[in-house]
Amino acid sequence: ETNFSYITKALDALLIIATIIIIHFWRSSKNSTDIMIIPDDEISNEDIDNMLQSIAFQYLSDEKWQDALTIYNELITCKQSDEMSRQMYNLNIILCKKMLSHKDIAKILSEYDYSALSDFLKMGGAALKEEKDVFKDIVKKLTPEYRLTEKQYLKWPIFKKLREDEDFSNEIINICKDNKAKNKVKRH
């Protein structure tokens, strides 16, 4: 069992190192084709961004906060990422610091202003600050393409602290279910 644990930790470390190397190559490249291993493959900056986000998100989901923080701290510096991605990285960096009880987290949260973000990202800001009423209002008014689903609420790490309040969670789940019902199209 000890050997398996060691191997798992070693593989995790290798994935983080490989991810950071890819980020460094990507960050220093002029375009995505500069870092291709197989030159015939067509891969866009968006594809690379999505792949790297997926790796970082898996660390968040596994509650490996320090590993996720390491990757997001690198990702946020990539000029190839769009503005919404960089704002999402910032939210996730703050989340990691919060979960790691970073020494300055109270100050970071009190100074964090999410008012200029899209409603989708405002939802994350309200969740980080545990502003339940604001969060609930945002969830209610999200447009159909950004509506929060019950599955997302129950899975996404940024909502972890909010889910600890069972009554509040039930309210949010009911809102998600109501929103889903509104999206259904009646067939004749």
LINZIGI-V997300 format. One record per pair of residues at least 24 apart in sequence whose C-alpha atoms are under 7 Angstrom apart, sorted by the first residue. I is the first residue (numbers start at 1). GAP is how many residues later the second one is. If there is no record, write none. Layout:
BEGIN
<<I/GAP> <I/GAP>>
END
This chain:
BEGIN
<<20/51> <20/54> <23/51> <23/52> <27/51> <27/52> <45/35> <49/32> <60/97> <61/96> <65/31> <65/34> <65/35> <66/30> <69/24> <69/27> <91/33> <91/34> <95/33> <95/63> <120/26> <124/34> <127/31> <127/32> <127/35> <128/30> <130/32> <136/36> <140/35> <148/28> <149/27> <150/26> <150/27>>
END
